[in-house]
Amino acid sequence: MKTVALGFQHVLAMYAGAILVPLIVGDALGLTSEQLTYLVAIDILMCGIATILQVMNNRFFGIGLPVVLGCTFTAVGPMIAIGGQYGISAIYGAIIVTGIVVVLISGFFGSLVRFFPPVVTGTVVTIIGITLIPVAINNLGGGQGASDFGSITNISLGFGTLLFIILLYRFATGFLRSISILIGLIVGTAVAMFMGKVNFSAVTEASYFHMVEPFYFGTPTFEWSAILTMILVAIVSLVESTGVYFALGDITERKLTEKDLSKGYRAEGIAIFLGGIFNAFQYTAFSQNVGLIQMTGVKTRKVIFVAGGMLIALGFVPKIAALTTIIPTAVLGGAMVAMFGMVISQGIKMLSSVISDSPENSMIIACSVGMGLGVTVVPELFAQLPSSIQILTSNGIVAGSVTAIALNIVFHMLPKRKTQTVLKEQKAS
């Protein structure tokens, strides 16, 4: 019974993050309530499968640590952009290819990490967070194009939810603080219900059980710019996951080998591939559950197996998934401001340790964030370029990420190679 209770705690700790991604993306793409219910349900189920794949430890995949996998917020902005430009089928085509790519590079990704130091990954995460804020603000006002956009009711619900989350985060401690977003969504929805802003029809129409269906949203399509975008997102997620792996390795007093890391990356790749097949999303290791492990002191994988099983069971019950779809857009927007703001905060945190190391890092960050934000605000800037080049310039996140990678090579890798060449010539002479 204690194991079940501890497993349920882990489910609660990651639940808000798990349901917000499909809710935000589905709402942005204009899905029906039935489609949104399916999206949430399949996402919860796949989070459970992804977690169990990672907790397992065999010859081929699974890092064997008490790690919980969930949807990465890093993918939200790119998926909305891809869906808006190419349709939802292109999102899943890109996710499927990304999963295959992650599996293929899993064996040697450790050696590629040098191309993604904190100055690059921190910049990418910051750009993604910044580009997500307009989505949050639009939802806080009631949703872009809504007839009551910016009404006193929507503004009150949105900012009221945000204020409640802030106060809970300020004054609560431990586990209660870790689920402040989830509690904020529940309280905000309860207040909206008394204001007559909650429609329960999606819950009453939803069934108590359904079977998962591959390619629920149709046959996937494949667009190069979409695939490149999602591969970049996956690489950033792998770097983040690596940090979680080492944190858990330290907590569990286990020294991780390169083979362990490869199996961890491979498990994420398999989870991403399955997510594309069953119309879920890309996954990453959730750091909030690491905090929960530290807080409880329970390090056993059995608890995480139970949590994964609970998520799979919940994914087969659309009625529970439908409960999340009744959250008013304004309430969701209030929570999104905090969630996406935390994405920016995480990016800044990653950059804070390197920005003062050298003026070159400041230039990398300045140009990359400027390029990423500029292309997002003025997407028609490169409309006259050939379509092959527009793969790199049509999306602000890709443009900013490629700029960061290229400038890191220019400033931190090429000079080093030149110096080594000069030293070799001097020795030869």
N, C-alpha and C positions, 0 to 999 in steps of 0.2 A: 504493500500500500504506500509505503514511503517513497519507493521508486516511482510509482505512478504520479504521486503528488509533485515530486521533483521534476519529472518529465513534463507535467502540465505547466509548471512554472516556466520552463524553457519555451513552450508553445506560446504562452502569454507574452513573454519577453520579445519574441520575434514576430508576433501576429500582426501588429500594426504595420511593420515594414513589409510583410508578405502581402497584405491585402491592398495597401496603398498603391503599389505599382500597377496592378491590373485595373484598379478603380480609376487612377489618373489617366493611364493610357487609353483605356476603354472609353472613358468620358470624352477625351480629346478627339477620338476617332469616330464619335457619334454612334456607338454600339447601342442596340436595343437592351432593355432590362434583362431579357432572356439570355442574350449573348454575354452581357456583363456578368450575370450570375454564373454562367458556364466558365467564363474567363477566371473569375475569382476561385471557383471550386477546383478547376484543373491546376491552377497555380499553387494552391495550398497542397494538393495531392502531390504535385511534382517537387515541391519543397521537401516533403517527407521522403520521397524516393531519392532525391539528390543528397539529403542528409545521410540516409542509410548507406548509399554508395560510398560516401566519404568516410563514414565511421568504420566500415568494413576494412579488413586488412588482408588482402590476398596477394598473389604474385603480380597481378596486373594493375589493379586500381585500389584506391582507398588508403588514406594516410593513417587510419587507425587511431585518431585522436577524438576526444569528445567535442567535435566541431559541428555547428548547425549551419546549414546552407539556406540561403533565401535569395529572393530577387535583388539584384543590384540596382540601386537608385541611379548609378552612373549611366544605366541604359535608358532611363525614362525619356530624357530630352531627345536623344538620337532616334528612339522608336517612334515618338510623336512626329518628328520631322520626316522620317522615312514613310510612315503611314500616311501622312498628309500629302507627300509628293508621289509616292508609288502605290499606295494602298496597303492594307494589312497583310496581304499575301507576300509582299516583299520583305516585311519584318521577319516572317517565319522562314523564308528562303535564306535570308542573311544569318539567322540564328542557327539553322541547320549546318550551313557551310562553316560558320564560326566554331561550332562544336567539333566538327571534323578537324579543322585547323588546330584547335587546342589539343586534341588527342595526338595529332601528328607531331606537334612541337613540344609535347610534354617531356620527352626524354632529354631534350637539350635546352629547355627554356631557362634553366639556371644560368647558362652562359649568355643568354640574350638579355638578362636583367641589367647588364651594364649599360644597355641603350636606354634604360628606363630608370634613371636615378631619381631621388626625391624631387629634384628641380623639374623634371619632366612630368612625373606622375602627379605631383602637387599642382602643377600648372593645369594639367588636363582636368583634374577633379574640380579645381576652382572655376575653370571655364564652364564645365558642365553645370555646376551649381548656379552660376550667374545666369546662364541661358534658361534655367528652369524657373527662376523667380517670376517672370511675366506670367507663366502658366498658373502659379500659385495666386498671384494678385488677381488675375482674371476670374479664377474660381471663387476667391474670397468675395468678389463683387456679385457672384451669382452665376457665373459662367459666361464666356464670350458669346455675345449675340442674344442673351436672355432678355426677355421683355422687361424684367424688373432689375436689370443690372444696376448695381450701385444704390439700390434702395436702402432705406434706413434699416429695414428688417435684415437684409443680407449683410450689411456692414456690421450691424450689432452682433449677428450670429458668428460671423467670421472673426472679428476682433475679440469677441467674448470668448470664443474657443481658444484663440491664441493666448489671451490673458490668463485663462484658467490653466493652460499647459505651462505657461511661464511660472505662475504661482506654485503649481504643484511641483515643478522642477526645482524651484527655489527652496520650498519648505519641507518637501518629502525627502525621505532617505531610503537607501537600499533598493529593494525590489520595486516598491511603489514608485520610486523616482524613475526606474528603468522602463516602466510601462506608462509613463505620463502621457505620451501621445495617444495610446489606446484609450486611456481613461478620458482624456479630453474629447476624443471622438464620440464616446458613449454619452458623456454629459452634454455635449453640444447637440447631439441628435435628440436627447431627451427634452432639452429646452425647446428645440425646433418643433418637436411633436406637440407640445402644449401651445405652440404658436400656429399650429395647423400647416406646417411646412413639410411634413413627412408623409409619403405615400407608401402604404403597406401592400399595394397590389402585387408587387414583384415577389413578396414573401408568400402570399396566399396562393399565387399561381405556380410557385416552384414546387417540384416534387421532393419526396423524402429520400429518393435514391436515384442515381443515374449511372450509366456506364460511360467510361471515358471513350472518346471518339478521335482517332487520329485525323489530322487535317480538317478539323471542325469548321474552320473558316475558309476552306477551299484549298486548291492546289497551290503550293508555294511558288513564288516567282523569284527570279534572281537578278538583282541589279548590282553592278560593280561598286557603285558609291555606297550603297546600303551595306554590302558585305564588308567593305573596307572599314566603314564606320563601326560596325559591330565587332570586328576583329580588334580594332583599337580599344574599344570598351572592354572586351574580354581580357586583353593584355593588362590594362590598368587594374581590372578586378583580380587577375592572377597575382599581380604585385601586392595588392592589398591582402589577398588571402595568404600570401607568403608570410606577411607580418603576423597574421593571426596564427598560422601554423607554429611559428617560432615562439609566440607568446604562450600557446598551449603546451608546446614542448617544454618550455621552462616551468610552467605550472605543474605539469605531470612528471617533471624530472626525467624527461626522455630526450636524448640527443638525436636530432633528426639528421639523416643522411641524404645525399643527393637522390638516391633511389626512392626514399620516402617522399621527397618533394615531387618527384616525377609521377609517382602513383597518385598523389594528391591532385596534381594538375590534370592527370588523365581522368580521374573521377569527375572533376568539374567539367571536362570536355564532354564526357558521356552524358552528364546531366543536362548540359546545354543542348546537345544533339537531341535528346529525348524531349526536352522542352520545345524545340522547334517542331518535332513530329506531332506532339499533342497540343500545340498552340499555347504553350506557357512561355517562360522567359529565360534570360540568362541568369546564372547563379554565382554567388560569391559567399565566402565565409562571413558570417555575421559576428561582428565584434561585440555587440551587446550581450550575446550569450557567453562570451569569454568573461565579461564582467560579472555575470551571474554565477559562473563557476568559481571565480575568485571569492565572491561574497558568501556562497554556501559552503565552499571547501570540498564539495563532492566532485571528484574527478573521473568517476567511472563512466565507461562508454555505454553501459547498460541503460543509464538514465536517458542518454541521447537516442538510443535505439527505441526506447519507449516513446519519446517525443516525436520521432520520425513516424512511428506507427500511428500515433494520434493524428498527425497531420494527414497521413494517407486516408485514415478513416473519415476525417472531416471532409476531405475532398470528394468523397462519394455521396455527400449529403447536400444537394443544392439548396435545401431550405435554410441551412445555416449560412451558406455563401450568400444567399439572397438578402439576409439581414444586413450585410455590409453594404449592399447596393442602395439601401434606402437613406444612407447618410446624405443630408442636403449638401449641395455643391459648395455653399458658403462655409459650412462647418469644415468640409474637406479642405477648402482653401486656407482657412485659418491654421489647420494642422500642417498643411503643406509649406506655409511660410517658415514654420519652425524646422520642419524636416529638411527642406531644400537649403535653408540658411545653415543648417548643420553640415550639409555637403560642402558649402563654401568654407565654413569654419574648419572642416577637416582638411581641405585643400590648403588653406592658409597655415594650418598647423604643420603640414608636411613641408611647406615652403619656409617656415620661420627658422628652421634649423640650417637652411642652406643659403638664404638670401643674403646674409652678411658674410658668407664665406669668400665671395669674390664679386667684383663689379660685373663680371660676365654673366653670373647667375641673374642679377637684376635685369640685364639686357634681355636674356632669354625669356624671363617672366613677362617683362614689359611688352616685347614684340608679340609673343604668343597669345597673351590675354587680349592685347589690342587687336590682333588679327582675328581671333576667335569671336570676340564680341562684335567687331566691325562687320564681319561677314554675316553674322546672325541678324544684325540690325539692317544692313543693306545687302541682301542676298543677290540683288541684280548686278552687283559690281563686276562680276566676272562672266556675265551672260554672253559676251561677245567671243569668249575664248572657245577653242575646240572642245567638244564633249569629252574627249579623253582626259583633258586637263581639268575639266569641271568636276571630275570625280573627286579631286582633292580640294576644290574650292567652293563647291555648292553647299557645303555644310560647315557652319562655324566651328563645331567641335573638331571635325576632321582637319580643317584649315589650321586651327590653333594647335592641335596635337602634332601635326606634321611639322609645323614651324618650330615647336619646342624640341622635337627629336632632331631635326636638321641643325638647329642652332647649338644644341648640346654636343653634337658631333664636331661642328666647326670650332667651338670654344674649348671643349674639354677632351676631345679625342684626337683630332688632326694635329694640333701643336705637339702633343705627346709623341706621336709617331715621328714627326719631323725631328724632334729632339733626339729620339733614339737613332734615327738615320745619321744625324750629324755626329753623334758619339761613335757610331760604328765606323764612319769615314775617318774620324780622328784616330781611332785605334788602329785602323788598317794602315794609315800613313806612318 
